[in-house]
Amino acid sequence: MIKASWEKLTLDFKLPSGTSRGILTQKDSWIISIWNDVLPNCIGKGEASIIKTLSPDWNEHFEIKVNDICENIINYITSGGLEKLNQYPSIQLALETALLDLKNGGNSIIFPSDFVSKSAPIPINGLIWMGDKAFMKSQIENKINTGFNCIKLKIGAIDFNTELQILKDIRSNYSSADIELRVDANGAFSPTEALTKLNAIAQFDLHSIEQPIKAGQFDEMAELCSKTPLPIALDEELIGLTDLKEKETLLYKINPHYIILKPSLIGGFKGTDEWISLARKQNIDWWITSALESNIGLNAIAQYTFTKNNSLPQGLGTGGLFTNNTPSNLGVENGELKLLAK
């Protein structure tokens, strides 16, 4: 008989991490364990990771829902059971991960591949967190010195002219052939100012900008995508959509250059597969991004990402943000994420 349990994990950031939605010092995850009582020592684990300012499934009753699922696990893992959790994408991902882990022996192997068996790498971008100019510059230098050739900067929380100067400083030392630059505004620009700001940053030969204006402004985002001087990637715009037709309509209406896929926020692996299929039909490119998961969730998302054979640098974390992360042999070498030898 299949059984399940959960435990709450509160992760502490090594440094306060700034986004346009505020400063993060902690975040919570719920780790779900699933096992068959015939083999009680073979346990599959999955992570329901929550960012309270962003996750569509977060509410004060979240933990009650997790407990109910674990007490009635059979109802949620039988045919069609996960569909009952469309409003809980982080839990969908946790259950998908735990079940695949259990199926593959309970050794944190979620998607067998060369990533797992041969330490094949995944190219990733180096993430630069918001802060004052000196803090951001020190992060940039560190990423470049450790082998990253694609860097993503969070923008929109400090003075825009200071952000322009940071981009200018990077380009004065590194051409686009040396360093690919992505920026993520997290919806920080207003629709009236967005095009002007995009024109200002486009001079620095950027790869793309993520979510320049807040999600839900479909007409404004569609117009911006049609006029922008640099490629736009949708991120928060995808969160909360569960109906396949609604997803298709969104992509057709806005017609972005890229979409950013966070499995914890868009329906787990199944939801991510749906977005990839729709994007391919409309010739929209994409990459996959983690969302501050512990190493349990990051490991699962990384293994899934490898199977998609996407050559773009992915937005996966490195596992290094937290002081109390879960054990892992994930590591980064020369701007690539891989499973290091134990």
N, C-alpha and C positions, 0 to 999 in steps of 0.2 A: 504494500500500500504506500502511495506517495504521501509524504508529509513535508511541511515547510515551517520555517521559523524566520524571525527577523531580529536585527539589532540596529540601533541608531549609531551612526558615526559622525561626530562633529570634527571637521577638519579645520586646523588653524593655519592661516597663511603665514609664511615666513616674514613677509613684508606686507603692509596694507596695500591692496591692489586696486588701482583706480580705474573706473570706467565712467562713461557719461551718465550712468545711473547711480553713481555714488562710490564710496570706498568700501571694499570688502575686507573684513578681518577674519571671518569664519564662514563656513557653509556646512550644511547638513546633508547627509546621505543616509539611506536606509538599505542595509545589506540583507537580501533575501537568500536564504539557504533552502535547497530542495534535495530530498533524498528518498530512497525506497527503503522501507524498514527491513527488507530482506538483505540489503547490503548497506547497513547504516553508516559505514565508514566512507562510503563513496558519496561525496556531497558536491552539488553544483551551487555556485554562488553567482549572484547578479546584483547590480547596484541601481537603486532608484535615486538619482542625484537631483537635488533641488537647488535652484537659485531663486530665492524668494522674490526678487524684483523682476524675474523673467519667466520662470517656469509656469506654463499654463495650467498645470494641475495642482499648484500649491494652494492650499487653504488650511484653516485651523483644524480640519478633520482629516488631514492627509494620513497621519499615523494610524488613526482608527481604520481607514481604508486598507492600509498595509496589513494591519492585524487581521481584519476580516478576510482578506485574500489568503493569508497564510492558514487561517483556521478552516477555510473552505477551498483549499488549493485545487482539488479535483474539478470543481465547477469552473475554474479559470484556465485550466490547461487542457481540458477536453476540447473536442472539435468546436471551433467558433468561440471558445471561451475568451481568448484575448481580445476579440472584437468588442466585448463588453467593457473594455478598458480604454476606449478611444479618447476619453477625456483625461486619461492618466498616462501620457506617453513615457514618462520616466519609469513607471511600474511595468509597462509593456516591455521596455528594454531590459529591465531587471529579470523578468520572467523568461524572456527569450534567451538571455545570457545564461541564467541558471540551468535551464533545461538542456541547452546545448553543452554546457560544461558537464552536467550529469551524464548525458549521452556519451560524451567522449572520455569518461573515466574520472571526472572530478579533479583534474590536474590543471585547471585554468586554460585548457585547450578548447577554444570556442569554435574556430574555423581552421581546421588543419590546412596548412599551406607551407610554402617555403619560408614564410615569415617566422613560423613556429619551428620548423624542423631544420632550417639551414641559416637562420638569422639574416634572411634577406631583408634589406632596409626599405623604409618608406621615406622619401624626401618630405620635409616639413618646413613651414615657415617659422622663423624666430619671432616670438611675440614680444612687443615692446609696450609695457604698461604706461598709462598716463601718470604724469608727475611733473615736477618742475623741469626746466630745461637741462640742468646738470644731471638729474636722475635719468632722464630719457636718453641723453647722450651716452651716459655710462653703460646703459643697457645695450644700446646700439653697438658700441665698441666691443662689448663682451660677445655679442652674437656674431659679429663679423670675425673676431679673433678665434672663435671656436668653430668656424667653418660654414656658417650659414650663408647662402647666397640668395635667400628670399627672406625679407623682413616685413612684418606687419606691425604698423603703428596704430595704437588707439588714439584717436583725435576727438576734439569736440568738448573737452573739459577744461582746458586752459586757454589762454589768450590765443586767438587764431593767428595773429601775426607772429607770435612765438613759435607756433607750430609750422608756419611757413618757413621761418628761419632754420628750424631743425631740418626740414626737408631740403632746404637749400644747402645747408652744411653737408648733408649726406651726399648730395649730388656733386658738390664741389670736390669731393674726394673719391667718389665711386660712381661710375657711369651705370646706365641701365644694363649694360653687358656684364658688369661686375656684380651688381646687386639689384634684384627685383624688389620693388617697393609696393606694398599693399597698404592701404589705410582703411580703418574701420571707424565710422562716425557714430555708430549705434543710434542713428536717428537724431543726432544733435542739431542738424541744420533745419531752419524753417523753410517751407516751400518757396517763400519769396526771396530768400537769400541764397538758396542752395546752388543755383546755376552760376552765380557770381563767384561763390567759393570754389566750385568745381573748376571754373576757368582759372582761378588763381593757383590751385594746386596742380593742375594739369601740366603746367610748364616744367614740372620736375619729373616728367616721363614715368608716371606711375602705371603699375599693372592694372589696378582697379581700386574702387572705393566701395566698401560695404555699407549698405543701408544709410544713405546720406540724410534722408528724412524719416520721420517716425512711420511705423507700419500703419496700414489702414487707410492711407491717403492714395487710393488707387489711381485716380485721374492725375493727380499731381506727380506721382511716381512714374506713370506712363509717359507723361510729357517730358519729365526730366530724362528718362531713358532715351527718348527720341532726339534730345538736343544736347546731351552731355558730351563734353570733349574727351572724356575718358570712360572706360567700361564701368558699369554699375553692377554690383552683386547684391541680390536680395538675401537677407538673413532673417531678422525678426518678422519680416513679411510672411514667412512660411508657417510661423508658430500658431497653433490653434486650429489649423485647417485639417479636417479629417475626411471630408467627402472628396472622392476622386474627381468628380466633375468640378467642384469648387477649385481644386488645385489646378486643373487644366485651364479653367477660365482665367484664373489669376495670371498664369504664365502667358496666356495668349494676349490678355489685355495689356499687361505691363511690358512684356517682351524684354526682359533683362538680358544682360550679356552673360551673367553667371548666377547661380544660386548656391548658397552655403547650407550644408546639410548637417544638422546637429541631432543625431539619433535620440538623445535624451529628451529633446523638445518637440520632435515631429513624428512620434509613433514608433520608436525603436527601429529595428532593422527592416521590418515589413514596410513601415511608413517611408523610410529612406529609399527603399527599392521602388516604391510608387513614384516618388519625386524624380528619381533618376530616369525611370522609364518615360515619364511625361516630358522631362527636359530633353531627352534624346530625340523625341518626336518633333520637337520645335528647334532643334539644333542649338540648344542652350547648354553651355558647359557648366561644370560644377566641381566642387571639392567638398570634402568631409571635415568637420571640425568637432573636437571634443568640447565639453562645456563644464570644465572644472570638476570632473569626476575624480574620485580616488583612483589608485592604480587598478582596482578591480574593473571599473567601468572603462578606463582608458585602454587597458589590455584588450577588452572585448571589442571596443570600437576600432582599435588599431588592426586587430586580426581581420575584422570585417572589411575595413578599408583596403587592406592589401589585396583581397580577393576581387576588388573592382577594377584593378589594373588601370588606374587613372594616373597619368604621367605628371600632372600638375603637383607642385608642392602642396601637401595637405595641411590643415590647420590643427593638427593633433598636439596635445600637451606633451610635456616631457616627464611628468610625475614629480617635478622638483619644486612645486609651489608651496607645499605644505610641510609643517614640522612633524606631523604625525601620520604620514601617508601609510597605506597598507604595504606589506612587503611585495617586491617585484624585481624582476631582472630586466625590465625595460630600461633602455639607456639611449643616449644620443651620441653619435659620432659624425663629425663633419656635416652637421645639418641634416642628419637622417636618423629616424627612430628605428630601433631594432631591439630584438631580444638578445641580450648579451649572455655569454656563456656563464653558467653558474660556478 
